[in-house]
Amino acid sequence: MADEATQECCEGAGPQLATLTHDFLKALASDTRQQIMLLFSRGAELSVGEVAEQAGIGQSTASQQLALLRRGGIVTSRRDGKIVLYRADKARTSEALADLQTYLKHCC
């Protein structure tokens, strides 16, 4: 799937990163988001409130950071009644890493 996600440039300049991979890299660019990512180790599933409490940040900040992590394919969410639960998205993370690896093989 990474080959499909990596798009060739029109001018033949080489592969470009897929949008998912760009968003993935942006999601990794924050110490706060990196700290939040660690909360999801071992298959943990957490609500926004639990993330906020465990990361020592406000709920609105946690919500914003989780939205960026979700856009980057690092976490996924599901609704359980009125609560939204987040967990690591291993499949999309693997896809973004494979795309990045393909890109790096061509440019470096």
C-alpha positions as CSV (number, residue, x, y, z in Angstrom):
1,M,0.0,0.0,0.0
2,A,3.0,2.3,0.6
3,D,3.8,2.2,-3.2
4,E,0.3,3.4,-3.9
5,A,0.6,6.2,-1.3
6,T,4.0,7.4,-2.7
7,Q,3.2,9.5,-5.8
8,E,5.7,10.0,-8.6
9,C,6.4,13.6,-9.5
10,C,5.1,14.8,-12.9
11,E,8.6,15.9,-14.0
12,G,10.2,12.6,-13.0
13,A,12.0,14.2,-10.0
14,G,11.3,11.1,-7.8
15,P,8.8,10.0,-5.2
16,Q,6.9,12.4,-3.0
17,L,5.5,11.7,0.4
18,A,1.8,10.9,0.6
19,T,-0.4,13.4,2.5
20,L,-0.8,10.9,5.3
21,T,3.0,10.7,5.7
22,H,3.2,14.5,5.8
23,D,0.5,14.6,8.5
24,F,2.3,11.8,10.3
25,L,5.6,13.7,10.5
26,K,3.8,16.9,11.6
27,A,2.1,14.9,14.4
28,L,5.6,13.7,15.6
29,A,7.0,17.2,15.7
30,S,5.6,18.0,19.1
31,D,7.0,17.0,22.5
32,T,3.5,17.0,23.9
33,R,2.2,14.8,21.2
34,Q,5.1,12.4,21.6
35,Q,4.3,12.3,25.4
36,I,0.7,11.5,24.5
37,M,1.7,8.8,22.1
38,L,3.5,6.9,24.9
39,L,0.2,6.8,26.8
40,F,-1.2,4.4,24.2
41,S,1.5,1.8,24.6
42,R,0.4,-1.8,25.3
43,G,-3.0,-1.2,23.6
44,A,-4.3,1.4,26.0
45,E,-7.6,3.0,25.1
46,L,-8.2,6.4,26.7
47,S,-10.7,9.2,26.7
48,V,-9.7,12.9,26.2
49,G,-10.1,13.4,30.0
50,E,-7.8,10.5,30.8
51,V,-5.2,11.7,28.3
52,A,-5.4,15.3,29.7
53,E,-5.0,14.0,33.3
54,Q,-2.2,11.6,32.5
55,A,-0.3,14.1,30.3
56,G,-0.8,17.0,32.7
57,I,-2.6,19.2,30.2
58,G,-6.0,20.8,29.9
59,Q,-8.9,18.9,28.2
60,S,-9.1,21.4,25.3
61,T,-5.3,21.0,24.7
62,A,-5.6,17.2,24.8
63,S,-8.5,17.3,22.4
64,Q,-6.5,19.5,19.9
65,Q,-3.4,17.3,20.2
66,L,-5.5,14.1,19.7
67,A,-7.1,15.6,16.6
68,L,-3.6,16.2,15.2
69,L,-2.5,12.7,16.1
70,R,-5.6,11.2,14.5
71,R,-5.0,13.3,11.3
72,G,-1.5,11.9,11.3
73,G,-2.7,8.3,11.5
74,I,-1.1,7.7,14.9
75,V,-4.3,7.3,16.9
76,T,-7.8,6.3,16.0
77,S,-11.0,6.8,17.8
78,R,-14.4,5.2,18.5
79,R,-17.5,6.4,20.3
80,D,-18.7,4.5,23.4
81,G,-21.9,6.2,24.3
82,K,-21.1,9.8,25.0
83,I,-17.4,9.2,25.4
84,V,-14.8,9.1,22.6
85,L,-12.0,6.6,23.2
86,Y,-8.6,6.8,21.5
87,R,-6.0,4.1,20.8
88,A,-2.9,3.7,18.7
89,D,-3.5,3.1,15.0
90,K,-0.8,0.6,14.2
91,A,-1.9,0.0,10.6
92,R,-1.8,3.6,9.5
93,T,1.4,4.2,11.4
94,S,3.0,1.3,9.6
95,E,1.7,2.6,6.3
96,A,3.2,6.1,6.9
97,L,6.5,4.6,8.0
98,A,6.7,2.4,4.9
99,D,6.0,5.4,2.7
100,L,8.7,7.4,4.5
101,Q,11.2,4.5,4.1
102,T,10.4,4.3,0.3
103,Y,10.9,8.1,0.0
104,L,14.2,8.0,1.9
105,K,15.6,5.2,-0.3
106,H,15.1,7.4,-3.3
107,C,16.4,10.7,-1.9
108,C,19.2,9.6,0.5
